[in-house]
Amino acid sequence: MIIPQKRKGKPYNQWRQAVLSRDNYQCKLCASTDDLISHHIIEWEEDPSLRLDVDNGQTLCRPCHSRLHLKCDGWNKGLKTGYAPWRGKKRSEETKAKLSRARIAYLQSLH
């Protein structure tokens, strides 16, 4: 089952702008000001209650965002082949736990 994406509309755009503004329009990892996005720390699909929580967002440039997902998710093989296994697929409990541990380690490294 594919989860419909609701990342359009006023609430999402307000969340996105609030994250960018809070982070002074700079990537939190490399301080770049080019090609910025608002990244969900706890993924969109993982916890719907945090989707529009500004504290669950951080500003990243697209290159850092890509590297973050490659590092945390370990799907660089899929990206190289053009197959995106995380889109529309259910993750196993083991994979969810692995991603949560990686995400926690990543967040701790920011402090």
C-alpha positions as CSV (number, residue, x, y, z in Angstrom):
1,M,0.0,0.0,0.0
2,I,1.4,3.4,-1.0
3,I,0.9,6.2,1.6
4,P,-0.5,9.3,-0.1
5,Q,1.8,12.2,0.1
6,K,0.2,15.3,1.7
7,R,3.3,17.5,1.4
8,K,1.5,20.3,-0.4
9,G,-0.7,23.0,1.0
10,K,-0.6,25.7,3.5
11,P,0.2,23.7,6.7
12,Y,3.2,21.9,5.1
13,N,4.5,25.1,3.5
14,Q,4.2,26.9,6.9
15,W,6.2,24.1,8.6
16,R,8.8,24.2,5.8
17,Q,9.3,28.0,6.1
18,A,9.4,27.8,9.9
19,V,12.2,25.2,9.8
20,L,14.2,27.2,7.2
21,S,13.7,30.5,9.1
22,R,14.7,28.9,12.5
23,D,17.9,27.5,10.9
24,N,18.7,30.9,9.4
25,Y,18.5,29.5,5.9
26,Q,21.7,27.4,6.3
27,C,22.3,23.7,6.0
28,K,22.8,22.3,9.6
29,L,25.5,20.0,8.4
30,C,27.7,22.1,6.0
31,A,26.3,25.7,6.4
32,S,25.5,26.0,2.7
33,T,22.8,28.4,1.7
34,D,22.1,26.8,-1.7
35,D,19.4,24.4,-2.7
36,L,17.9,24.0,0.8
37,I,15.1,21.7,1.9
38,S,13.3,21.0,5.2
39,H,14.1,17.5,6.4
40,H,12.0,15.5,8.7
41,I,14.2,14.0,11.4
42,I,11.6,11.4,12.3
43,E,10.3,10.4,8.9
44,W,7.0,11.6,7.5
45,E,5.6,8.0,7.4
46,E,7.0,6.9,10.7
47,D,5.1,9.3,13.0
48,P,2.2,11.3,11.6
49,S,1.9,13.3,14.9
50,L,5.4,14.9,14.2
51,R,4.8,15.8,10.5
52,L,4.2,19.5,11.2
53,D,6.3,19.8,14.4
54,V,9.0,22.4,13.7
55,D,11.3,20.6,16.3
56,N,11.1,17.5,14.0
57,G,12.6,19.4,11.1
58,Q,16.0,20.6,10.1
59,T,17.4,22.6,7.2
60,L,19.7,20.6,4.9
61,C,21.1,21.3,1.4
62,R,20.2,18.6,-1.1
63,P,23.7,17.0,-1.2
64,C,23.8,16.7,2.6
65,H,20.2,15.4,2.6
66,S,21.2,12.7,0.1
67,R,24.3,11.7,2.0
68,L,22.2,11.6,5.3
69,H,19.8,9.1,3.7
70,L,22.5,7.0,2.2
71,K,24.3,6.8,5.6
72,C,21.2,6.2,7.7
73,D,19.2,4.1,5.4
74,G,22.0,2.2,3.7
75,W,20.2,2.2,0.4
76,N,23.0,3.6,-1.8
77,K,22.8,0.4,-3.9
78,G,19.2,1.2,-4.7
79,L,20.0,4.8,-5.6
80,K,22.7,3.8,-8.0
81,T,20.4,1.4,-9.9
82,G,17.5,3.9,-9.8
83,Y,15.4,1.6,-7.6
84,A,14.0,3.4,-4.6
85,P,13.0,0.6,-2.1
86,W,11.8,3.1,0.6
87,R,9.1,4.6,-1.6
88,G,5.7,2.8,-1.1
89,K,7.2,-0.2,0.6
90,K,6.5,-1.3,4.1
91,R,9.6,-1.7,6.2
92,S,10.2,-4.7,8.5
93,E,10.4,-4.1,12.2
94,E,14.1,-5.0,12.1
95,T,14.7,-2.3,9.5
96,K,12.6,0.3,11.5
97,A,14.7,-0.5,14.6
98,K,18.0,-0.2,12.6
99,L,16.9,3.2,11.2
100,S,15.8,4.5,14.6
101,R,19.2,3.6,16.1
102,A,21.0,5.2,13.2
103,R,18.8,8.3,13.5
104,I,19.4,8.5,17.3
105,A,23.2,8.2,16.8
106,Y,23.1,10.9,14.1
107,L,21.1,13.3,16.3
108,Q,23.5,12.7,19.2
109,S,26.4,13.6,16.9
110,L,24.9,17.0,16.2
111,H,25.2,18.0,19.9
